[in-house]
Amino acid sequence: MAGSEAAWQAAEMGVDVVIHEMRPKVATFAHKTGNLGEMVCSNSFRSDDSEQNAVGLLHWEMRAANGLIMSAADAHRLPAGGALAVDRDPFAETVTARLRSNPRISVCSEEITALPDSGTWILATGPLTSAGLGAAIQAETGREALAFFDAIAPIVYFDSIDMSKAWMQSRYDKGETEEERTAYLNCPMTKDQYEAFIDALLAADKTEFHEGETAGYFDGCLPIEVMAERGRETLRHGPMKPVGLTNPHQPDIKAHAIVQLRRDNALGTLYNIVGFQTKMKYGAQADVLRMIPGLQNARFARLGGIHRNTFLNSPRLLDDRMRLKSRPNIRFAGQITGVEGYVESAAMGLLAGRMAAAECLGRDIAPPPPTTATGALITHITGGADARTFQPMNVNFGLFPPVDGLKGGRRGRKDRYKAYTDRAKADWQGWLRHSALDVA
């Protein structure tokens, strides 16, 4: 995501770009194709509400900046209530086609295994930095390059789901159209079924880490079994919460827990299990997931899995132009910088691409103000966070400077978030105008 967006932004500013992509020559655990922008985890960009949600605001900012990733996402949008979910394969195909057809962009199918000594580079290695390049980064940064573990959720064939037990409904019937109000598939559980599921989840065989590896997880993408280990009720208050939904098969009975699935492709033939990242081994995983009512005969297009993921101690290693302090010809972008999520990663690519292009043109672009969603992220990762405790972060309003003058009727959260987004949109438009003038 980050590399694709960076290349697009730099080319749009008039700079020639070479994308070095090791796939499909060098494969990864999670990727299935050689497409640029391939999605390997969820197919959701999360909330698209630009007035009440920080990631929705980030969507808005990237659209305003002519972002490639948001344009492709909008072109292949799937019903998902208030969220932005995409048909992952056509999305990646569109990103790839637009980059390959841009006359200023060329794609080189090779693996980079060393840090370049000259030239202007952006390292946007995604969630699976290759062993060779990872070792080169480790050698340059020493112990400042950290690691955590990330997990992906299973995908189920729709025609294997028992719709006499499951039903279609978005939580609280959210959405403007009938399609949006029925964007999620729901599987209910009784208390006894939930307790049995938790027992099986805790007892299941799980992927073991190699000797010397410490399993640190990003809290926004915890495996379900790790959540269950934190308390038997944790899942009921997380991805299995039963609120805002009514089972039409038993409208007078309130479910104790509910598993939701979201459409994964435009055809509606594939559904991913929302929030069900897992490190269970494949055999145990299928058995446990088939305990969910409606999924007793489920066939899986993809089972879940877990992989190692590296990220930099960016507050210590990067300057506010996203350059590696020890090698300023190299910028980093995307998840390796310590942001979490597709959109956040792409937003860092957008900034890195613009800043690198400006440098090539003999100009300079200052970071966007921290009052914007993009600016709040880069401020956090390049100095706002404490380097001693730095961990990957999704965009959230806690990263924004407080809004002055929230008095009287503007004290509530809804009004406060609207004030944040109104200020951010104005400041982002101002930054876009200013940065365009800088590189004109």
Secondary structure as GFF3:
##gff-version 3
##sequence-region A 1 440
A	DSSP	alpha_helix	2	12	.	.	.	ID=ss1
A	DSSP	beta_strand	17	20	.	.	.	ID=ss2
A	DSSP	beta_strand	44	47	.	.	.	ID=ss3
A	DSSP	alpha_helix	54	64	.	.	.	ID=ss4
A	DSSP	alpha_helix	68	75	.	.	.	ID=ss5
A	DSSP	beta_strand	77	78	.	.	.	ID=ss6
A	DSSP	beta_strand	83	86	.	.	.	ID=ss7
A	DSSP	alpha_helix	88	101	.	.	.	ID=ss8
A	DSSP	beta_strand	105	108	.	.	.	ID=ss9
A	DSSP	beta_strand	121	123	.	.	.	ID=ss10
A	DSSP	alpha_helix	131	141	.	.	.	ID=ss11
A	DSSP	three_ten_helix	142	144	.	.	.	ID=ss12
A	DSSP	beta_strand	145	152	.	.	.	ID=ss13
A	DSSP	beta_strand	155	157	.	.	.	ID=ss14
A	DSSP	three_ten_helix	158	160	.	.	.	ID=ss15
A	DSSP	beta_strand	167	168	.	.	.	ID=ss16
A	DSSP	three_ten_helix	171	173	.	.	.	ID=ss17
A	DSSP	alpha_helix	178	181	.	.	.	ID=ss18
A	DSSP	beta_strand	184	189	.	.	.	ID=ss19
A	DSSP	alpha_helix	191	203	.	.	.	ID=ss20
A	DSSP	three_ten_helix	219	221	.	.	.	ID=ss21
A	DSSP	alpha_helix	224	229	.	.	.	ID=ss22
A	DSSP	three_ten_helix	235	237	.	.	.	ID=ss23
A	DSSP	beta_strand	257	263	.	.	.	ID=ss24
A	DSSP	beta_strand	270	273	.	.	.	ID=ss25
A	DSSP	alpha_helix	282	289	.	.	.	ID=ss26
A	DSSP	beta_strand	300	302	.	.	.	ID=ss27
A	DSSP	beta_strand	305	312	.	.	.	ID=ss28
A	DSSP	alpha_helix	314	317	.	.	.	ID=ss29
A	DSSP	beta_strand	323	324	.	.	.	ID=ss30
A	DSSP	beta_strand	327	332	.	.	.	ID=ss31
A	DSSP	three_ten_helix	335	337	.	.	.	ID=ss32
A	DSSP	alpha_helix	342	360	.	.	.	ID=ss33
A	DSSP	alpha_helix	373	379	.	.	.	ID=ss34
A	DSSP	pi_helix	380	384	.	.	.	ID=ss35
A	DSSP	three_ten_helix	387	389	.	.	.	ID=ss36
A	DSSP	three_ten_helix	397	399	.	.	.	ID=ss37
A	DSSP	three_ten_helix	408	410	.	.	.	ID=ss38
A	DSSP	alpha_helix	413	438	.	.	.	ID=ss39
###
